[in-house]
Amino acid sequence: MHDAAANDGAYCPDCRRATPVVLDHTTGDTICTECALVLDARYIDETSEWRTFANDGASEDRDPNRVGDRADPFLPENVGGTTIAYSAPLKSQQAKSAGGEGGAAPLLTRRRVDVGPSPEKTLLAAFKGIADMADRLGLVATIRDRAKEVFKKLGEAPKGFPRGRNRDAVYAACLFIACRNEGMPRTYKELASVTAEGAAAKKEIGRLTTLIKKHLGDQDEGKAMGIGVVRSTDYLRRFCSRLGLGHQEVRAAGEAVRRLEERLDVRRNPESIAAAIIYMVVQRTGGGKSVRDVATATGVAEATITAAQKELAPHASVLFGG
């Protein structure tokens, strides 16, 4: 795309006077309109690039959209941009020699360089890895951003986080903490499923989660980063949805978990309790779901569900009011 700039003349060394110029937005060149000499190869179009996409609605409603995302607020100001390559303004003789028969254009004096020094490159790679995992898990943007914040704080801690860790597991651990912080917890198994190692990364993610919290000084129930206590109710609705349970079953399970938390002291992790309660509910309602179905939907082992169900069975009257 070329824009004529007749009122913005520039001195042309070939024409030896000020001449009208044209701006080539594709190449960034400022070109003399009379002799075609490239006067300046550094022009940058600082206006926004707007586009109208095909699925934006009826043609009369189509407003142009700004292309490109906003800058990542968790990145330093000098990271994530682009270094513009340009050549110095060409002198007349240089332009002639470059434009001769078979002559190639002069090489740019500055080429695109790497995004930044090693710490910044590490941060960019980590943020991309975290975002990819969050997308695959269907997590909301607030969780993704919280995980980025956790990772960034690791690098800013007085004692840097030990190197040589499994990168995927570190990203997953940051997401695990972020999910808890935002009140939408995920299990270690769910997070392991989006790592390169799969289920084998589950223990490593758990270990790194503990290490990260200690490293950041978040040992008192995560107060420094808001990492709160996770309850069985935090998992319940999602697990029930995966099983396709009806409203009455979801309500019964929720009430049972509420009563358990108020009246009983069961020393099991929240997802195991949620899975066991759901299994007890489908048994009572004849929902036709097996322990294997519940295990598949919740990610809790069949043996764990069965053991938790046996532990809770004597308290069924408390849980279900019968």
Secondary structure, 3 states (H helix, E strand, C coil): CEEEEEEEEEEECCCCEEEEEEEECCCCEEEECCCCCEEECCCCCCCCCEECCCCCCCHHHCCCEECCCCCCCCCCCCCCCCCCCCCCCCCHHHHHHHCCCCCCCCCCCCCCCCCCCHHHHHHHHHHHHHHHHHHHHCCCHHHHHHHHHHHHHHHHCCCCCCCCCCHHHHHHHHHHHHHHHCCCCCCHHHHHCCCCCHHHHHHHHHHHHHHHHHHCCCCCCCCCCCCCCCCCHHHHHHHHHHHCCCHHHHHHHHHHHHHHHHHCCCCCCHHHHHHHHHHHHHHHHCCCCCHHHHHHHHCCCHHHHHHHHHHHHHHHHHHHCC
